[in-house]
Amino acid sequence: MKRKLMQFMQGRYGVDSFGRALVGATMLFLIISLFARTNWFYVLALALMVYSYFRVFSRNHAKRYAENQRYLALTASIRRKFSSFKRTMAQRKTHHIYHCPGCKQKIRVPRGKGRIAITCPKCRHEFIKNS
């Protein structure tokens, strides 16, 4: 059984970031269709599901790759902001993050050092904070 599936998927495009986003949107529209009084959300979810399966089983790698690159370019700023927020939250346990009063540059200072003088690396403005 596994061998037949592997033979069938040979040369197919498979799942990528855009495909995962399509499946997520499909699930969202299916959940909305449970509570909505119209069937439009269900029809839209069904169309997205068909399109996501079409992409997974497609053999046209160039077009699927181009679609994925367009999706990644459109969502790059959102993913970058989310990644930055996630990194900041992970560093909060070991560091304070202050903004320079002169140029608003973010400055990361280790926790537990007491009252320290911080010099901004960008504008050389010096200010005092507790770490």
Stockholm file with secondary structure:
# STOCKHOLM 1.0

chainA/1-131         MKRKLMQFMQGRYGVDSFGRALVGATMLFLIISLFARTNWFYVLALALMVYSYFRVFSRNHAKRYAENQRYLALTASIRRKFSSFKRTMAQRKTHHIYHCPGCKQKIRVPRGKGRIAITCPKCRHEFIKNS
#=GR chainA/1-131 SS CHHHHHHHHTTCCCCCHHHHHHHHHHHHHHHHHHHCSSSHHHHHHHHHHHHHHHHHHCCCHHHHHHHHHHHHHHTHHHHHHHHHHHHHHHHTTTEEEEECTTTCCEEEEETTCCEEEEECTTTCCEEEEEC
#=GC SS_cons         CHHHHHHHHTTCCCCCHHHHHHHHHHHHHHHHHHHCSSSHHHHHHHHHHHHHHHHHHCCCHHHHHHHHHHHHHHTHHHHHHHHHHHHHHHHTTTEEEEECTTTCCEEEEETTCCEEEEECTTTCCEEEEEC
//
